Every structure is written in structure tokens, then in C-alpha cells.
Amino acid sequence: FPNFPSAKPRLDASGCPGEQNWTEGVSETLRCRARGRPQPEVGCSKDGNSLPVGIALPARRHHAGTYRCRAANALGAAERNVTVWVTRGEAGGTGDPGGGLWGSWAVFGVLEGLL
């Protein structure tokens, strides 16, 4: 087997997209894969609450927002913000006067200025 050199963790858009769109009630997975050697451990959290990476779970409105994802190995760490948008499913969420999209308030503020 070839001996590959060690490398610090990297989180880039191909393995850890900065924006992810989920549908409420559908089984969704937070995608955030890091590069590095040894293989980095990855964790993501929002407001101090962790969300499992790479494990499917039914999307809910409270999952919407910006998560801070961190990859770490013995050589260092890398961090990246990931915004999860949750839209109302075909079956229909309940009582959403805003058109069926939930996400980070900080991102909403930026979008409002562009519209």
C-alpha cells in the first residue's frame, strides 16, 4: 500500500455544501464530508445542539438554520457554516403564512435586501 502524507482537515463545497435544501417530513441527511489524513471527525451544531452528520432523519421546521460544522484530526481543524433550508412538503406543513420556506434569520435578512 502506498504511504500517503498526512494532511490537515479541509471542508469544501463539494463535500460540505454551504446551503442544503430539505423538505419537511422527508428523510434528509446533513451532508458534510471532510478531507484529511488521518480521516477527520466531523460534527455540526446550531445553538449548542448537535445534528448528526450523514444520518437520515425526518426533516422538521426546527432543523432550519445555520449550523457550524467542524472537522478535526491530529493535525488541526477546519470549520464551515452550513445553512439548512426546510420547505413545506406536498402533504403540507401547518400554518406557514410565509410561503413554506424556513431557514436562517440572518440569511433571510440578506435576501430581503435583494428582493
Secondary structure by P-SEA (a helix, b strand, c coil): ccbbbbbcccccccccccbbbbcccccccbbbbbbcccbbbbbbbcccbbbbcccccccccccccbbbbbbbccccbbbbbbbbbbccccccccccccccccccaaaaaaaaaac
